[in-house]
Amino acid sequence: MATPNAKSWLTVEADSDFSLQNIPFGIFSTPTSLPRVASRVGDYVIDLATLAELGYFNSVHELEDKSVFNESCLNGFIFQGPRAWKAVRARVAELFSHGNEELVGNADHLREIVFHYIDVEMHMPIRVGDYTDFYSSIEHATNVGKMFRDPENALLPNWRHLPVAYHGRSSSIVVSGAEIPRPMGQSLPKDEQQPVFGPSKSLDFELEMAFVVGTDTRLGQRLKAETAEEAIFGMMIFNDLSARDIQKWEYVPLGPFLGKSFGSVVSPWVVTLDALEPFRTQGPAQQPEPLPYLRTSGPRNFDIELEVWLQPEETPATKVCHSNTKHLYWNMAQQLAHHTSNGCNLRVGDLCASGTISGPTPDSFGSLLELTWGGQKPIAMQDGSQRRFLEDNDTVVMRAYAQKDGLRVGFGDCAVKILPAESDEFLS
Ligand code: MN
């Protein structure tokens, strides 16, 4: 893999998420090509399918099936296993490293392989099998517990003993750039006895990161927390859009359903754990100590800066919060160990989201519910307007990047525009 200081012969700005040390994976198409596997360096999208066709991966024996780059999702490539992921990233970094002559002088090949990101369309990178949403931020769980239940007993008794989660909907997970209509639903207005049905009045984002499962496990197989990270391919930004009014009325006793399933959004690039390795950090101390099957040692969190920007139509965006994945109480290895602790099998392409990542300070809360404290403290926007919750035609942009000693590895934007609720005329 590219050494920490290696530079590319492609231009990479200092603040680019896509240094030569990143080499993420995604799915792209051009006006003349079908969706296929890509990587990215700086502002340039690199067609891995064409690189393979032209023989540039012939030396990469770890990649047994070189046709996987022609697929419209990453699942086939992921199925090739961690040795293939590592070898492909190393080869791409090598081809685009300063001083490598294989590709740089071949104008015909470059025209077929390297595209400016403006000229391509990005697609959903994963065919998501099952999707699980955890609830792993102690700050978020405490804030929500205070607002929805009891300020004195904000955390339920199980919270510090296991990574709480629910099973979510995978069909409505879409890639950055999507437009999602405001959900309709049933809610109980404040101080009313009877519920009503209509467009959600408290639509929210949830700032999360998700990881992609990189291996199949069999029924009954339990992953050890200590080694469970080996079953992870990489991470993406995840916006778990949430209709708070629908959620609040429906969630007892079986958890979230229609308040969450109308749409979630991921960033187009999956960043591998290998690329994030330099940014490992110790997680918060866990008190009480978890049961043995959930114990991990060493630095298991990642120091990834997170930002949320809110952009009303045709006005400047306002940064509404910044947080960091290092705050998560339960790490990904513990989440996977818990997920498989009953023998539930995993499949390549399953997605596990972290839950809203809130930090300790009010400007680091990862949802409008917390930032405005249930709508009581509206946020001032750059254009002079205020927000309690999302309004029609608002765009939410999430960013995530790790940065240290001149090295930057990021995820690109995860953006979604909220459209007005669809009228009954379109019911079918
Ligand atoms: Mn969530």
Residues whose N, C-alpha, C, O or C-beta is under 5 A from the ligand:
A	BS01	MN	D133 F134 E206 D240 G355 T356
